[in-house]
Amino acid sequence: MGLDFVADRWDQIWSASWQHLSLVVQCLLLAVVIAVGVAALVHRSPRLSGLAAGVSAVGLTLPSFALVGLLIAPLGFGVVPSVVVVTFFATLPILRNAVVGLNEVDPALVESARGLGMGPARTFLTVQLPLAWPIVLTGIRVSAQMVMGIAAVAAYALGPGLGGFIFSGLSRLGGANALASVVTGVVGVVVLAFLLDLLLVGLGRLTVSRGLHVQH
């Protein structure tokens, strides 16, 4: 029965899977920009670094389903609330790790770069961020696994992705193909999470130098 369900709806499942992955990847990219930007501004201040860590910790305790529901009123149904929720939760682990990674960069290296005439922006991009990148990437991997499931929850707001199969099945449990619909959505999310993590592992091997691999 389950295989027949998948075979009959393969095009729909493939399309939903691509939408799901696209939503997560685009929100992750946006989250990286936001998190690294905020970390660059606050990491020098212990008070602001602590505030960023606190916001990350508290934010992760918020129920994603409730947040999706709250955003429907101001943002309506569709892609927008899904993007906001996924990006919000994706930013939190990356921000925490970015602050930690930047704080672990040896201040002497930063001063040496400044002594060579590098400005703050160039020092950040060519010295601090590359050294902090392994820790930042770990945050990205954690974030990717977490928001892959949150993107499914965002289907409550009629967002794109595999969550539609899950909610559709749950709304008619006991009916024909209801369980198959739920299982299809859940398995699809798990497979996408595994594939995305493999891609991020490959990204790490391409972007982290061998010396930093050993160090971390």
N, C-alpha and C positions, 0 to 999 in steps of 0.2 A: 504494500500500500504506500509506504514512504517513498520507495524508489519510483513508483508510478507518479506520485505527486511531484517529485523533482523533475522527472522526465517531461511531464506535461507542462511544467512552468519554467523550464530551463532558461528561456530568454528573459523572463521576468526576474528570476533569481540572479542571473548574471548581471542584469542592469542594476538591480538593487545593490548587489555586492560592489559594483564599481562606484555607485553613488556613495555608498557607505565609506569605502576606502578613500575616495576623493574628499569627502567631508572631513574625515579624520586628519588626513595629510595636510590639507589646506589650513585647518584650525591649528595643527601642530606648528606649522611654519609661522603663522601669525603669533602663536603663543611664544615661540622662541624669540621673535623680535621684541615682543612686549617684555618678556621675562629678563632677557639679557640687557635690554635698555634700562629697565628699572634697577636691576642689580648693579649696573655700571654707575648709577646715580647714588645708590645707598650703601654700597659695600664698605666705603671708607668710614662710615659713621656707625659705631657700635649700637647706638640707639635706633637708628633707622634700619640697620641690619636685623636687629631683634624684632622690630615692628614688622618687617617683611616676613620673617620666619613665623611670627605669630599669626599674621594674616593667612599665610599658606596653611598653617595647621588648622586654624578655625574654618577656613574655606573648604577644606577637605572633609569636614564633618557635616557640611550641608547636604541634605538629601537631594540628589540630582532630579528626581521625579518632581519634588515639590518646587524646585527652582524653575523647571520647565513649565509647570502649571502657572506659577506666578507671572512668568514672562508672556504668557499668551494674551493677557489683557492689554498690556501696552504695545506689544509687538505683533500680535495676531498669530495666525497659524502659518506653517511653512518653514522655509529655510532659515529665516532670520533668527528666531528664537533658538533653533538648533545650533547655529553657528555661535551665538553668544554663550550658550551653556557649555558647549564642547570646548570653546576657546578659554572660557573662564577656568574650568577644571584642568585643562591642559597646562595652563600657565603656572599653576601653583607648585607642582613638584619641580618644574624647570627653574622657577624663581628661587626656590630654596637651595637647589644645587648650584645655581649660578652664583649666588651670594657666597656660599661655602667655597666654591672653586676659586673665585676671585680673591677671597680673603687668604687663601693658601698660597697665592703667588708671592714669591720672595720680594719684599720691598726693595732690596738691593738691586734686583734686576730692573725694576721700574725706574729707580734712580739712575741706573747706568744708561737706560734708554733715553731718559730726559737729558743726561749729560752729553749724549751724542747728538742732541738737537732735535729729538723727536717731540712733537706736540702731544697733548693729552689724547687726542683721537687716534693718532698713529700708534702711540704706545699701547693703547687699549687693544687695537685691532691686530697688531703685529707681535705683541709680547704677552699681555695679560690674558686675552681671550684664548689664544692657542694653548697656553699653559693650563688654563682652567677648563678647556674643552672636554677632556675625558670625563670630568665630574658633571659638566653640563649635559653631555651626551647620555650619561647614566640617568639623569633626570628626564631626558626626552624619552628614553626607553620605558621608564616607569609610567610616564604620562601617556605614552602611546597605548600601553596595555590597558590602562584605566579608562581612557576616554573611548576606546573601541566599544566598551560596554555602554558607556554613557550616551554615545551616539545612537545606540539602539533605543535607549529610554526616550531620547528626543523625538522618536517617532510618535510619541503621544501628542506632540504638537504638529503632527502630519509632516514632519521633516523627512528628508530622503534617507534611504538605507534599508537595512535588513530588519530593523525594528518593526516595520509594518507587518511582516510575517508573524512576528511574535505576538503583537497586540491583536492582530486579526484572529490568530488561533485561540488566544486566551479569552477573547470576547465570545467565542462560541464553543467552549470546551464541551465535549460530549457529542458535538456535531461531526459531520463527515469531514475528514482531513484536518480537523482542528489540531490534533496532536502533531501530525506531520508538519503543519505550518509552523508551529512553535519550534519543533526540533530543527527544521530547516533554518530558521532564523538564528537559533542559538549556535548550531554547528558552523554556520557561515561566519558568524562573528568570531568564533574561536579560531577558525582557519585563517581569517584575515589578520587577526592579532598575531598569530604565529608567523605569517608571511611578512608582516610589517616589521616584526622584531628581527627577522633574518636580514631584512634590508638595512635596518639600523646597525646591526652588527657589522655588515659589510661597509657601511658608511664610516664606522669607527675605525676599521682597518685601513681605510683610504685616507682618513683625515687626522688620525692620531699617530705621531711619530713613534718609532720603535722604542726609543728611550722613555717616552711617556707611558707606553704600554707597560714597560717593566716597572716604572715607578708606581703606577696605580694598580 
